[in-house]
Every structure is written in structure tokens, then in C-alpha cells.
Amino acid sequence: MKEKLWNGNYWKVMIANFTLFFAFYLLTPLLPLYLSEHFHATKDIIGVVLSGYTVMALLSRPFSGYLVDTFDRKKVLMWCFFLFFIFFAGYLAASTLLLFTIVRTLHGAPFGSVTVANSTMTIDVLPPSRRNEGIGYYGLGNNLGMAFAPSAGLFIYHETHNFELLFWLALVIAGIGLCVDATIKNQPALNSKTQKLKNSKNLIRLDRFFLTNGWLLAVNMVFYGFCFGVLSNYLAIYCKEVMGRTGGTGLYFALLSVGLIATRLQGNKGLREGRLTRNAAQGVLLSSIGYVLFVACPNDFGYYGSALFIGLGNGRIWPAFQNMMIAMAHNNQRGTANSTILVAWDIGMGLGVLLGGVVAEHIGYVTAFWMTAVAQVAGSLLFYLKTRGFFEARRLR
């Protein structure tokens, strides 16, 4: 008989994950407007203020991976989630642009940490025989939050024009997630004195912060993060300047989210059967089609079709790569494995925002998006030619 996947603890980490990303994405599309209206910040200042969050999240993840692998994971999770929750109150209290910048930047650290801690807790509460499948479903919380929270935030703002209400709502939703995670009952993987002593001897080893066994998977994930960084940040302005389109961005990301959710649900059969590299191979191919279609066909078919292909592709890439990274890690390196794949994605996103802007400024947005398509195809070739065999040779389970 199959072990039960949807146990009580798994439901709790799923709900907490959804509230985490819903609270995050509820404010994301409105913060530039808030900074402009309330603090009269210019576009470049807005960019600096908002980028600090991403930088802090990136910096915190390797250390959070070490923490959840070294100390009691439940306690680490609760502290990280509490800090993520309480920082929303800081937005309400920040009366100057400087204070808001400090709060927003520091808020990135608990966000980066809690994403690692909660996903690692998920691995602990899943039955081993259903772990691949369970991790695949877990990501639905991210996708659903990204799909519905921005629209909900924009709707509430247009109806009330009240940013304070939105900050309170994000605080309450994050608080719900904190309370749900507090009820989890787990058997900590690192609860013996022997294991803690073993970890204490490895404080300065690189593999306590970065899963060196999976370095090529991390490099490969940088390619995919790079492509999504360009797409998500420059989509609207590309459509306006190149395609003459002033609307449709919301529908584009809605279709992308539909693709993400649909492929996670459909692709979990392959994860359940352990066909990780097959799922990943399908994902990188679908995403490659999407990015090439976007830039090669600047019309409605290419525009909306690319959203579905990229969503379908990324929805397979993420759970497959995460499971592959975890399969290359020992039990006391689960947090490190999770943080490694997240850091790789963040680095790719950051490079995409930076290089995409530079290329667009000096050569044009068409060239920037062709660069993105080439990077996606290059990442796919890297996976087919090297990464797939690299994983099979180094997997532990």
C-alpha cells in the first residue's frame, strides 16, 4: 500500500507556503506606486529601494540552509516566519523613505530564510516513497500566490486607494501562515547529539552553505533564472516599444501561471515514478520553444503562446531540478540543497535584470530578448549534454 501523501503536516506546510507567497505578491505590484505617491521617489530611487529586498534574500539563503541543517528545523522555521510576519508591521510604521528602505531591505532576509526553512520542513514531513511527488505539489503554493495575489492587491487598491489596508492584510495573511506552521508536529532529522557534533566540525566547510555535489545543476539553473529575470522585468516595456502593445501584461502572466499549475499537476506522475531527468528534459524543451516563439513571432499567437509554453516548461523544470538536487544530498544537507537551487535561481534573475537592461539600453529590446532565447537554448543543451549524466552519476537515492 502507498504511504499517505496528504497527511496533516503536509497540508500545513502547503497552506503556510501559499500564505507566504500570497502576502509577498499582494504588495509587489503596488510598492512602486506607493513609493511614488507617498514619498515622491523617482524611478531610479524606486529601483534601488526595491532591489535591496532581493539582495538580502539572496545573501540569507546559504546561511539559512546551514541553520536548518544544523539546528532544530521547527525552531528555525518559526523564527524565520515570525520575522517575515513582523516586518510587514514595519511598513506601517515607516514614516520616511529612509525608514521604508531599511525595512524593505531587511525584510528580504527572513523571506529568503523562510522559503528555505519551509521547503525543507516539507521534505521532513513527507513519506519517503512520495517525496518526489510531494515536492512537485508543494510548489503550487508559489504558483497560486503569484497567480492570484497581484490581481487581488490591485483590485483592493482600486476599490479603496488605501495602502495601509493592504499592509494590514499582508500582515494578517502572513500571521495565518505563522500560526499554521506552529502546529506542525515533526520528527527533526537533526536531533541527536552525535549529529550536532558532526555538524559543528564542519562550520567552515563550503558544503555546509553550498551543495558542492550538485554544482553543475546550480550552474544550469542560473541559465533559466537569467531568462525569467529578463522576461519578468522587461516584458511590458518590450511590448510597448517593439510590439506597440500597451495592455495584456496581466493576461500574459495569468496564462503563464495556468501553464505552471497545469504542468505541475500533470507532471507529478513522472515525479512519483522517479523520472526526474525525463521531466526536466521535457521542461527545458518547452521553455526553449516559449522563449524563441516570443521573440521570433511578435504577434498575438507568439505573445500569448509563449506564456503557456514558458509556464508549462518552468512548471516541470523547478520540481525536477529541486528533487534532483535533494537526491544528491545527504539527509543532513536538505536545507543546503534547497538553498543552493534557490540561490542559483536568484543569481540568474539578478544577472538577467542587469544584463537585460544594459543590452536593451545600448542595442535594443529585440536583441535583449534574442539573447534570452539563446541563453535558454544554451541552458537546455547544457542539460542534455552534461547535467543529466552528471546527476545520474552522483545521485545518492
N, C-alpha and C positions, 0 to 999 in steps of 0.2 A: 504494500500500500504506500501511496505517496505521502510524504510528510506534508502537513498543512502549511500552505504559504501564507494565507491571510489570517495570521494569528493576531491577537490583540495588540501586542507590542509593535508589530509591523504596521498595523493601521495607524498607530500613534505616531510613528516616525514619518509616515506618509502625510498625515494631516499637518504635522508640525512643519514639514518641508514646504507644503503648499502655503501655509500662513507666512512662512519666512519670505518666500518669493513674492507672494501677493502684497505684503507690506512694502517690500522693496520696490516693486514695479508700480505700485499705486502712485508713488511720488515722482518716479523717474521722469516722465514726460513733462511734468509741471514745474520742476525745480528751476529750469532756465527762466520761465515766465515769472516765478516768484522772485528770483534774484533781480530780474529786470524791473519789476513793478515796485518792490518794497525797498530795494537798496540801490536802484538805478545803476546796476552793474552793466558794464559794456560787454560785448560778445567775448573779447579775449579774456576778461576777468572771469566771466561765467565759465569759460573753458578751464581756466586754472582752478577755480573753486571745485568744480565737479570732478576733475581728473584726480584730485587728491584722494578721493574715496577708492578709486581703482588701484592706485599705487599702494595704499595701505593694505588693501585686501590681498594684493599680490605678495607684499612683504610678509604678511602674517601667516600665510598658508604653510610654508615649510615648518615654521615653529609650532603651529597648531597640530600638524601631523606628528611631530615629535611628542607633543604633550599628550595626545590621545593614545599614543603607543606606549607611553612611559607611566602615566598615572591613571587613576580610575576614570574610565571614559564617561561614565554617567556624570561625575562631578565636573569634569572638564566641559562637557556639553552644557550643563546647567549654567555654569559661569559665563560661557561664551554667549549663550542665548539670552541670559539676563542682561549682559552688556549691550547686545544688539537691541533688545527691547527698550532699555532705559535711555539710549541715545536719541530715540525719537522725541522724548521729552525735551532734549536739548534744543531741537529745532524751535520748539515753542518758546524756550527761554532766551534764545539768541536774539538780541536786540540790535546788533550791529553786523555789518558784513564780515568783519574780522572774526567775531564770535561764531557766526554761522560757518565760516570757512574752517575754523578749528573743529567745530562739532562734526561737520560733514566729513572732514578728512579722517578724524579719529574713528568715526563710525565704520569706516571701511575695514578696520582691524577685526572687530567682532563679527562682521559679516563674513569675511574670509575664513575666520576660525570656525564659526558655527556651521558653515556649509561643509567643511571637512569633518567636524565632530559628528554632525547628524548623519551624514552618509556613512561614516564608519560605524556608528551605532546600528545602522540598518544591517550591515554585514553581520554584526554580532547577534541580532535577534532573528535572522533568517535561518531556517533549517539548511544545513549544508547542501542537501540534494536539490534545493530550489533556489540557491543563491544567485546563479546567473539570471534566472528569470525574475527574481525579486528585485535585483538591481535595475533591470530594464524597466520594470513598472515604477520604481522609485522616482525616476526622472520625470514621470508625468506631472509631479508636483511643480517642478520648474516650468514645464511647458504650459500647464494650465494657468499658472501665475502670470507668465508672460503674455498669454493669450487674452486673459480677462481683466487683469488689474489695470493696465493703462487705459482701457476703454472706460472702466468704472471710475477711475480717477478723473478723467476728462469730463465724463457725464456729471459727476458730483460738482466739479468746479463750475461748469457752465450753468448748472442749476442754482448754485449758491454763491459763487465767486468768493468762497471762504476758504483760504488756505489753512487757517487754524483748525477748521473741522477736519480737513484731510490729514493733518499731522496727528490729531487725536485719534482718528480712525486707524491710521497706521500703527500707532502706539497700542491700541486695543487689540488689533489683529495679531501683532507680534506677541502681546501678552497672552493671548489664547494659545498660541503655539508653545510658549514657555510653559504654561500650565499643563498642556497635553504631554510634552516631553517629561515633565516632572513625575508623571505617573508610570513611566516605563519601568518594568522590572526586568533586569538583565543579569546575566552571569558574566561579570567583567573578565575579559580574556587575560588581563594582566593583574591578577590579584594575589600572586604568590610572592613571598619574599625573595625566592630564588630568581624569578623573572625580573623583579625590580632591580635586584643586584646586577643581573646581567645587563640590563639597560643602562645602569649607572656607569658601567665601564665603557660604554660606547658613546659618551656625551659628545666627543669631538669628531666622531666618525661621520663622514659625509652621508652614508646611507641611513643615518638617523633623521636626516632632513630631506634627502632626495633619494628615490629608489634607483640606485645605480644599475641594478639588474635590468631595469626597463628603460634605459636611457634612449634607445632608438625609438621606442613608442612615443616618448615625450617629444623628441625632435619631430616626429611625424605629425603629432598633434599641433605643434606650432604652425605648420602649414595651414591646417584647417581653421585654427583660430585667427590667423592672419587674414584669410579670405572673408570670414564673417565680420572681422573688425572693419574692413573696408566697406562691405555691403551695408552693415547696420548704421554706419556713421555718415556715409556719403550717398545713400540711396536717393533721398529726397532731392538733394541739390543736383545730382546726375539727371534725374528725371526732368527737373525743371529746365536745366541748361541744355541738355542734349536731346531729350525727347519732347520738350515743350509741354510737359505734363505737370500740373500744379496740384493734383489730387491723386488719390489711390494708394498712398503710402500705408494708410491704416489697413486697407483691404489686402495689400501685399503681405504684411506681417500676419494678418489673420489667416491667409492661405498657407503661409509658411508654418504657422502653429498647427493648423489642421494636418499638414504633412507630418510634422513632428509627432503629434499624438497618434495618428493613424499607423505610422510605421513602427512606433514603439509597441503598440498593441499587437500588430500583425507579426512583428519580428521576434516576439518573445518565445515563440515556439522553437525557433532556431537556437536562442539562448538557453532554453530549457534542455535542449538536446546537446548542448555543449559546442555548437558550431559557431564559435566566436569569430574565427577568421573569415568564414563564409559571410556572416552578417556584415562584418567590417568591409569586406570586398564589395558587397552589394552597395553599401552606403557610400563609399568613396566614388564609385562609378556614377551613382545617381546624382551626387552633389556636383561632380565634374560636368555632367550634362547640364545641370541647372546653371552653373556659372558661365559656361560657354554660351548657352542659349540666351542668357540675359544680355550679354554684350553683342552677340552676333545677330540677334533679331530684335532691334529696338522698336518693337510694336507691341500691341496688347497680348498677342499669343506668346511672344518671348518673355514679356514682362511678368505676366501672371503665371505662365507655365514654369518659369524659373523658380518662382516662390514655392510651388508644390515640389519640384524636383529637389531643391535645396533642403526643404523641410523633411522630405522622405529620406534623403541621404544622411543628413545630420542626425536624424532620429535613430538611425542604425549605427552610425559611427560612434556616438557617445557611449551608449551602454556596452557596445562591443569592446571599445578601447578601455573603458573602465574595468570591465571584467577581465580583460587580458592583463592589465596592469596588476590587478589584485591577484590573479593566478600566478604571477611571477614573484609575489611577496610572501614571506613567512607570516604566520598569524600575528606576530608582534610588530609587523610592518604595515598593517592595513591602513592606518592613518597616513603613514608616509606615502603609500601607493596612491591614496585618494588625493593628497595634497600635490603630489607630483603631476598627476594628469591635469588638475585644476590650474596649477602654476604654468604648465606648458600652454594651456589654452589662453591664459591671461597674457603671457608673453607674446603669443601670436596676435591677440587682439590689439595689444599696445603697438606692436610693430605695424599692424595694418592701419591703425589710425594715423600713426606718424608718417610712414612712407606713402600711404594713400594720399594724404594731404599734400606732401611735398611734390609727388608726381603730378597730381591734379593742378597744383599751382603753377608749375613750370612747363608742363606738356599738355595737360588736359585730362578731363574726367574719362574720356573714352580710353585713353592709354592706361589710366589707373585701373580701370575695370578689366582691360585685357591683361594687365599684369596680374590681377586677381585670378582670372581664369587660368593663366599659365601656372600660377602658384598652386592652384587646386589640382591641376593635371599632374604637376611635378610631385606633389604630395601623394597622389594616387599611384604614380609609377614607383615611388619610393616604397609604398606599402606592398605592392605586388612583387617587386623585385627583391626587396631586402627585409622589410619589417615582419612580414608574415613568417618567413623562415626563422628570423631572429627570435620571434615569440615561441614558435614550436620547439626550438632548441633549448629555451631557457625556462619554459613554464614548469611550475612545481606541482600543479594539480589540474 
